[in-house]
Amino acid sequence: MKKLINKPEDVVKEELEGMALAFPELIKVHFEPNYIYRADAPVKGKVALISGGGSGHEPMHGGFVGMGMLDAACPGEVFTSPTPDQMLEAAKTVNSGAGILYIVKNYTGDVMNFEMAADMARAEGIQVANIIIDDDVAVKDSLYTAGRRGVGTTVLAEKICGAAAEKGYDLKQVAELCRKVNINGRSMGMALTSCTVPAAGKPTFDLAEDEMEIGIGIHGEPGRTRMKLKSADEITEMLALSIIEDEAYTRTVREWDLEREEWVDVEMTDPPFEAGDKVLAFVNSMGGTPLIELFIIYRKLYEICEKKGLTIVRNLIGPYITSLEMQGVSITLLKMDEEMVELWDAPVKTPSMRWGV
Amino acid sequence: MKKLINKPEDVVKEELEGMALAFPELIKVHFEPNYIYRADAPVKGKVALISGGGSGHEPMHGGFVGMGMLDAACPGEVFTSPTPDQMLEAAKTVNSGAGILYIVKNYTGDVMNFEMAADMARAEGIQVANIIIDDDVAVKDSLYTAGRRGVGTTVLAEKICGAAAEKGYDLKQVAELCRKVNINGRSMGMALTSCTVPAAGKPTFDLAEDEMEIGIGIHGEPGRTRMKLKSADEITEMLALSIIEDEAYTRTVREWDLEREEWVDVEMTDPPFEAGDKVLAFVNSMGGTPLIELFIIYRKLYEICEKKGLTIVRNLIGPYITSLEMQGVSITLLKMDEEMVELWDAPVKTPSMRWGV
């Protein structure tokens, strides 16, 4: 295993120590339980956004803590859900009284632990809503998932909802916006190589020198198909068309009803893309793929969107939701309305996303 | 060769097409000869900064074109110097009459071609100064170099001098500042893996599964030593101490004298670091190393700087000067004075470095 680490068991702790030293003006780090929070938390009168999940996807989520995005992030061990006590303590630290939105990627452990944390926080008098992100069109169910996995749309939801909270949206409004971002976002990824979880010490899976995996998950979960390596244009087409031609997707999601104060099953449907839509195009490195290749992908993605009548009004290109050093790429398309564009453009100041300030 | 590309010979062209589509409000791309330039060039009354070099180091330099940084960047083929006609045409496009500074990394081809381009531009009535960046302490001479190689300090010089030009410094002042940044910056890198140049189709060098190369160049040139893989803390210590304990380094550099209007040999010396210095600490990924590992490196670098009496007043952590998908890291320390800190903090708006606007 070739990594720039010390002991595998210290990776997350030392990473957090490094982050705390690097960005003292933006974030603070609490250890045991581990969470990263805004240096100026709690922010008076503002709904607080908290996300979290296994480590190994950096900069998500810790790199997105700060003005205009998250109030706190709860990192688990690599590819392992954080625990409810992390989420509860983070909520208590950043709660200003305006309530908390937990943004949860759809993996069984994350969903369960964030639900439990929400119940515990409510028992302490904190208002909490949970929104689940399930945007990966590759597979219906997966190794750690009932339903679609939560991937790239999470990054976009955190930016857009973070701006809304900053602007004064109340908890119900921020939760509704987050749901809107989720149903309008779709993603799919692929891998050229596996990654190696430090504690495992060997690659999660094997791919032959001439093979790739289409529809890979961010933990290396199996995708749709394994096939011979193709050109960047062909790969982009496979990912983009799977996203653009995905049909209306309906599922039932468990959400907390803020008015009735109980868990309810909500049926919701992702509307398909249509000619005339405005989209944000997000080309994401899985960690080990350099920028030079992402631009080649973006070039083809732009052409495909144009052919399909989709106008790219904003983009994001780089490593934002990664799988350690995995080589590969994921594409996310998010159907944007004016509200979302305005919130996307709003100032943000975090370790890994920063503009306008 | 596992890469997200189409034909190896189209990599740079398609990359540039992707960049042009991605950032039309910031940059324009001219093809044949290839150069990227500010969308609002020429900027009236402002000294124009131009850099360039082989592709494969993205985001350097094209990702640094925009307000507060470069006016143009000239990309060669992967790891191959751009040609004088690219540099000349870029100069003609961005020149506003206040003159041009060529920021040149110290590689034989780059130095020669930028000199030639400067002479050609002067023949057309454009004032040009050249400053060479030679900050890599690893080796004295190298595969493509007489003297030290130009690496991480280049990124910092482009940001700081870009801000100075924006602020109204004249050509002589910007050139002097660039020289000051260069002599106060020192870098060293290491690799866990090789990279593969697309046209070559196979790794530039081989490293056994338990080996690393200390002092690697950004084109995979040999460094100081090849050894068994060590821990992140030990690697950070090797790089950081090589930089911090580097003695005064004196060499003669060929520069254009703006007053005498002739090439002159200038002797200059890099002052060693001393306890009490304020520094910018730059932890750079070689392309394939993820952020999680960079923070572990930063944590140890911070501790070492503290022990040596150096105060880190600013930092930069991420992939900024890369070697395709190489796994590895480089560290740059730049001794900062108040002028440099102020210019570092000034607004910048480029594809890959953006804050304040």
Chai-1 contact restraints between the chains, C-beta under 6 A:
chainA,res_idxA,chainB,res_idxB,connection_type,confidence,min_distance_angstrom,max_distance_angstrom,comment,restraint_id
A,K2,B,L192,contact,1.0,0.0,6.0,A-B,restraint_1
A,L4,B,A232,contact,1.0,0.0,6.0,A-B,restraint_2
A,L4,B,E293,contact,1.0,0.0,6.0,A-B,restraint_3
A,L4,B,I297,contact,1.0,0.0,6.0,A-B,restraint_4
A,L4,B,V329,contact,1.0,0.0,6.0,A-B,restraint_5
A,I5,B,A232,contact,1.0,0.0,6.0,A-B,restraint_6
A,I5,B,I296,contact,1.0,0.0,6.0,A-B,restraint_7
A,N6,B,S231,contact,1.0,0.0,6.0,A-B,restraint_8
A,N6,B,A232,contact,1.0,0.0,6.0,A-B,restraint_9
A,N6,B,D233,contact,1.0,0.0,6.0,A-B,restraint_10
A,E14,B,I296,contact,1.0,0.0,6.0,A-B,restraint_11
A,E14,B,R299,contact,1.0,0.0,6.0,A-B,restraint_12
A,E15,B,I292,contact,1.0,0.0,6.0,A-B,restraint_13
A,E15,B,F295,contact,1.0,0.0,6.0,A-B,restraint_14
A,E15,B,I296,contact,1.0,0.0,6.0,A-B,restraint_15
A,E17,B,R299,contact,1.0,0.0,6.0,A-B,restraint_16
A,G18,B,F295,contact,1.0,0.0,6.0,A-B,restraint_17
A,G18,B,I296,contact,1.0,0.0,6.0,A-B,restraint_18
A,G18,B,Y298,contact,1.0,0.0,6.0,A-B,restraint_19
A,G18,B,R299,contact,1.0,0.0,6.0,A-B,restraint_20
A,M19,B,F295,contact,1.0,0.0,6.0,A-B,restraint_21
A,L21,B,Y302,contact,1.0,0.0,6.0,A-B,restraint_22
A,A22,B,Y298,contact,1.0,0.0,6.0,A-B,restraint_23
A,A22,B,N315,contact,1.0,0.0,6.0,A-B,restraint_24
A,A22,B,I317,contact,1.0,0.0,6.0,A-B,restraint_25
A,E58,B,L291,contact,1.0,0.0,6.0,A-B,restraint_26
A,E58,B,I292,contact,1.0,0.0,6.0,A-B,restraint_27
A,P59,B,L291,contact,1.0,0.0,6.0,A-B,restraint_28
A,L192,B,K2,contact,1.0,0.0,6.0,A-B,restraint_29
A,S231,B,N6,contact,1.0,0.0,6.0,A-B,restraint_30
A,A232,B,L4,contact,1.0,0.0,6.0,A-B,restraint_31
A,A232,B,I5,contact,1.0,0.0,6.0,A-B,restraint_32
A,A232,B,N6,contact,1.0,0.0,6.0,A-B,restraint_33
A,D233,B,N6,contact,1.0,0.0,6.0,A-B,restraint_34
A,G287,B,P290,contact,1.0,0.0,6.0,A-B,restraint_35
A,G288,B,G288,contact,1.0,0.0,6.0,A-B,restraint_36
A,G288,B,E325,contact,1.0,0.0,6.0,A-B,restraint_37
A,P290,B,G287,contact,1.0,0.0,6.0,A-B,restraint_38
A,P290,B,T322,contact,1.0,0.0,6.0,A-B,restraint_39
A,P290,B,L324,contact,1.0,0.0,6.0,A-B,restraint_40
A,P290,B,E325,contact,1.0,0.0,6.0,A-B,restraint_41
A,L291,B,E58,contact,1.0,0.0,6.0,A-B,restraint_42
A,L291,B,P59,contact,1.0,0.0,6.0,A-B,restraint_43
A,I292,B,E15,contact,1.0,0.0,6.0,A-B,restraint_44
A,I292,B,E58,contact,1.0,0.0,6.0,A-B,restraint_45
A,E293,B,L4,contact,1.0,0.0,6.0,A-B,restraint_46
A,F295,B,E15,contact,1.0,0.0,6.0,A-B,restraint_47
A,F295,B,G18,contact,1.0,0.0,6.0,A-B,restraint_48
A,F295,B,M19,contact,1.0,0.0,6.0,A-B,restraint_49
A,I296,B,I5,contact,1.0,0.0,6.0,A-B,restraint_50
A,I296,B,E14,contact,1.0,0.0,6.0,A-B,restraint_51
A,I296,B,E15,contact,1.0,0.0,6.0,A-B,restraint_52
A,I296,B,G18,contact,1.0,0.0,6.0,A-B,restraint_53
A,Y298,B,G18,contact,1.0,0.0,6.0,A-B,restraint_54
A,Y298,B,A22,contact,1.0,0.0,6.0,A-B,restraint_55
A,R299,B,E14,contact,1.0,0.0,6.0,A-B,restraint_56
A,R299,B,E17,contact,1.0,0.0,6.0,A-B,restraint_57
A,R299,B,G18,contact,1.0,0.0,6.0,A-B,restraint_58
A,Y302,B,L21,contact,1.0,0.0,6.0,A-B,restraint_59
A,N315,B,A22,contact,1.0,0.0,6.0,A-B,restraint_60
A,I317,B,A22,contact,1.0,0.0,6.0,A-B,restraint_61
A,T322,B,P290,contact,1.0,0.0,6.0,A-B,restraint_62
A,L324,B,P290,contact,1.0,0.0,6.0,A-B,restraint_63
A,E325,B,G288,contact,1.0,0.0,6.0,A-B,restraint_64
A,E325,B,P290,contact,1.0,0.0,6.0,A-B,restraint_65
A,R354,B,W355,contact,1.0,0.0,6.0,A-B,restraint_66
A,W355,B,R354,contact,1.0,0.0,6.0,A-B,restraint_67
